[in-house]
Amino acid sequence: MGDRDQEQAGEIPFWLLLSEKGHKAPSVDMRQIVGTQDILFLCLDTLRYDAAVQEETEGNTPVLNRYGPWEKRQAPGNFTYPSHHAMFAGFLPCAFEAKSLADREMLFFPRQIGMGRKIPAGAFGFTGGTIMEGLEKEGYDTWCVGGVAFFDKRSELGSVFPGYFQKSYWNPSFACPVKESTKNQVDFILKKLGKADARRHIFLYLNVDAIHYPNYFYLDGVENDNLASHRAALRYVDGELGRLLEGWKQMRGGGFAICCSDHGTCYGEDGCQFHGIHHPSVNTVPYKHFFF
């Protein structure tokens, strides 16, 4: 059924919902950002919204606090794989209060899904299967620095997401069980950045897996993951992101960052454990975007 057939049948097409008069005014204009700025997509894998806000309120994440408060948003999926397929197609976590597609702020809008006649205000309309493919057509060098197993390139499944990028990197020191994983990732990125072509803009996707299980080792004397060690992992990550952003500013003059979680996780709430299930602690994520 085509768009016109949908309209005649009484179904409001997706593209019209996103471009109707009542659509929320955009907070940024990605059409002005793409082509003029480096773009960093920082995914704090598994970070819960409530944990992020608690650390923000107590002043324990000074780097992330510097760039504004966390927004409460709906996760695109309940574990890494579905969330990233959605996000890489432009469907980032949407406002928690959203009642329809018209309430979604789109930074990137996929033209090739048969519904993209009108691009929402402030969105960058891209062609291709992913935002990375669209940005590559605009001259971007697309980088992926992996963390969790879906990015480790050690299997066919772990090679799917890295295959969306022109350059993809993973090594065992980036893996979830490594306490210094984020430090190792940042060290690697800054080293690569020093050799990058200054004439070409970069889109970096960083999968930060320190907050993902296991995270018990971020608290002394703890033998099992819990909400306290989850929060301690975020405090560790905050310092390393400070090194990344400062180093990027020094070498590249700053850019635009999207920082969010892909999903949350459970630590026994309502008898639930971890993620891959629907629960408020899994489905609610923190989000922010900012210039740095």
N, C-alpha and C positions, 0 to 999 in steps of 0.2 A: 504494500500500500504506500503510495507516494505522499508527499506533504499535503498536496491539494485534496487527495482522497481522505486523509486524516481530518482535515478541517471540515470537509463536507459531512464526515461521520460524527462530528462533534468532539473529536479529540483535539485538544490544543497541542500543536507541535512543540517540541523541545526548543527549537530556535526562537519561536515567538515568545515563549515564556521568559526566555533569557533577555529578550530585547524590548519587552513591553514597558509602558510608561512608568509603571510602579516599581521597576527594578531599582535596587539600592545603588546610590551613587558610589562609584569606585573610589577606593582609598589611594590608589596609585594608577598611573597610566602606563601600562606595560609597553605600549607602542612607542613611548618615549625612552623606555629603559632598554628594550631590545635593540642591539646595534650600537649602544653608547656605553654600556656598563658590563662588567663581568657579573655573572649571576651565580650565587652559591645556594644550593639546596641542601640544607643540613637536617638530616632525619635523625632525631634522637629516638632510636628504635625502642619501642615498648614503654616510653615514658607516660605515666599516668597524669591526667590533668590535676587531680587533687594534690599529688606530690609536688608537681611543678609550682603550683600556687603557694603551697606551704613554704617551700624554700624561697620563693620570691618574697613573700610577706615577711619572713624572718631575716631577709637580707643576706641569705647564704649563697646566692648566685649573682654576684655583683656584675659580672660580664653580661649575662643575659638581661638582667634588670636594666642595664644601661640603655637597652633598645626598646623599652616600653613593656607594658604588662602583657601577660599571656591572655589570649582570647580562648574562650571555651568553644570547642568545635566538635562536630561529629566525625568519627573516624570513617574513612572510605571502606574499610573492611576490618575483620576481627583478628587477622594475623598478617604477617609481612607480605605474603604472595598476592592476595587479592588487593590489599591496600596499595601496593606499588604499581600494579597494573592500572589501577584507577588514576593514581597520582601522575604516573608517567604519561597518561593520556590527557592530562590537564585538569583532572577532577581532584583537586586538593581538598583537605578537610573543610567542610562547610559550616556555616554558623550554627551553633547549637540550637538557636531559636528558629531556624528556618522551617517554614511551613510548606514551601513549594520550591521548585527549581528557580523561580524568579527571585528567591531570597539568597541565592548562591552568588558570591562574588567570584568571577572567573578571571584569573590572571592570564591563563592561556586557554584559547578556544580552538578545538579541533574542527577544521573546515570539512574534513573528508568523511563525516559520518552521515551525510545525506540530509543534514538539518542546519547547515551553517550559513544560510543566506545572509543573516544579519549578525555581525559580531557584537557581543555586549560591549557597552562603553567601558573603556579602560583595559579591555582584554587584548592580548596579542593573538591574532588569528594565525594558526600555523597549518601547514600541509604536511602530511606524513603520519606514520603510525604512533609516534611519540613526540613529546615536546623536544626531546633531544634531536630527533630527525628534523623537526621544523627549525630549530636554532642552527643546526649544521648548515641548512640552506641559507641562513643569514650570515654565514661566515664564522660561526662559533666553533671552537675546539671543545668537544664534549668529553669530560673526564668522569670516571666512576672510581671511587675508592671504597671498596667493600668492607663489610664487617661480618654480619650473620651469614649462615651457610647458603642462603639464596644468592649470595654474591661471591662465593669462594672459588668458582670456576673449576671445582674438583669433580663435578658431575655434569650431566646434560642439564639437569634442573638448575644447578648452581651457575650455569653459563647463560641462562636466558636473559636475565637483566643486564649483566655486563655486556652482552652482545648488542645492546641498544646504544652503546657509546663508542666513540672513535678510539678512546683510550680507556682501558679498565685495568685496575690493579687490586690485587689481594695477596697477602702472604700470611702464614700462620701467626705472626706477631700481631695481626689485626683481629684475631678471633675472639669470640666471647669469653673463653676461659682465661684469657690473658689479662691480668690486672692492669697493665700499662697499655692496653690496646689503643685508647684514644691518643695518648702521647705518641705512640708509634705511628699512628695514622697521620697526625699533624706533622711530625718530623718528616715523614715521607713526602707529604704534600708540599711543605715549604722547600724541601730540596728540589723537587720537580719544578716548583714555581720559579725558582731562581734560574732555571734553564729554559723557561717558556718564552715563546715569541711574543714580545711586548706589543707587536702590531696587531695581534689577533685576540679577540675577546674569548674568555673561557667560561663555560658552564660546568661547574663542579657539583657532582652529587656525592655527598659523604654519608655513609651509613655508619652512624655511631652506635656500637653494640654494647658499650660498657654497662648500660642500664638494663639490658636484656639479661636473663639468667645465664650463668650464675653471677650474682653481685654481692654475695655474703662477705667476700673478702675486703670490701670497702669499710667494714666495721670490725674493729678488733674484738676477738672473743666470740664471734658469731659463726655458727656452723651451717646455717640454712638461710636461704634468701627470705627476706621479709620486707615490709614497707619501709622500715627504717634503713635497711641496707640499700634499697632502691633509691631512696632520697640521698643517701651518702654517695652513691654512684653519680647522681646528677651533680652534686657539688664538685666531685672530681672532674667531670666532663666540662663544667663551666670554666674552670681554669685553663683547660687545654683549648677550648674554643677561643678564649681570650688571646692565646698565643697565635692561633690561626688567623683571627681577624686582624690583629696588629701586624703580623708578618705580611698578610695580604695587602694591607694599606701601605706599608713601607715599600713593597716591591711593585704593586700594581695601582696604587692610588685609591683603593676602596672599591665598592661595588654595591650590589643589591643582594640581600639574603632572604631566603625563605627558610624558616626554622619551625619544625613541628615534629610531632610524633606520628607514627603510622597507626598505632593502636595502643591501648593500655594493657593491663594485666591484673590478675586477681591473686591475693594472698590469703585465701580462706573466706572471703566475703560470701555469705549465703552458701557456704560449702564449696565454692568454686576455686579452682586453681589455675593459674597461668592464663593463657589466651587461646584463640581459636574457637571461642564460644561467645555468645552474646550476653553481656552483662554491662551495666553502667560503667564499671571500672575499666572495661575493655573498650567500650564504644565511645568514650569521651576522651578527647585528646587536647593538649595545649598547642597553640599555633601563634606565630607572629611573623611579620615580614618587615624589613627595615633596610635603610641605607647605612652603610658603615664606612 
